[in-house]
Structure formats: structure tokens, C-alpha cells
Amino acid sequence: MKTIQKAIAYSTMAAMLSGCAVFAQDHHDDHDRDHHDHHYVEHREWKKGYHMRHEDWDRGERVDYRHYHLRRPPRGYEWREVDGNYVLAAVATGVIATIIAANAAH
């Protein structure tokens, strides 16, 4: 009976450890994918004062300005990464205050 209990305990432990390894690997892949999906696209029209289209703004991902060493956004503004660009714009209107190519900020 003890042999069966040991076998069950070992197989349970092995399953748990392999599950953790798979989870860690999945998380790592997601992290890598996040960094590789942001291909730079030049938008010559995106300049200070330009009103971004709502679709472009919504496509962007909000970024932590501290992590990317960007300046703190004023009240009502936020940084987003859109098409490989860090864009600081007014949340309510989409008017751009600053734009930086994402690879230039690293």
C-alpha cells in the first residue's frame, strides 16, 4: 500500500512541477511576443498638436512612463505605444503632446 501511495505522491508532484514549468514558459513567450509585436510604423502626420484618430489611439497599449524613462504625463494625458511609437496625448481629445520612436527610448 505504501508503494502505491508513494507512486501517487511522486506522480502528483511531477505533474505539479511540470505544470509550473509550462506556465513559466508560457509567460516568457508572452513577454517576448509583446516586445516583438510592436513594429515601428512611421506616421509623418503624428506631430505635436495633431489630433490622433480614435482607432489609432485605441489600438495603442497604455505604458508605464517610469519603466520606459518617459516624462510624467500631465493630468488628463497618458502614454501609449502605438505602432512602435510612444505617444503622449490627451485622453479626452487625442491631441498629441509628444511622440517618440519606441526604440529611441530604450
Buried (B, 14 or more C-beta within 10 A) or exposed (E): EEEEEEEEEEEEEEEEEEEEEEEEEEEEEEEEEEEEEBEEEEBEEBEEEBEBEEEBBEEBEEBEBEEBEBEEBEEEBBBBBBBBBBBBBBEEEBEBBBBBEBEEBE
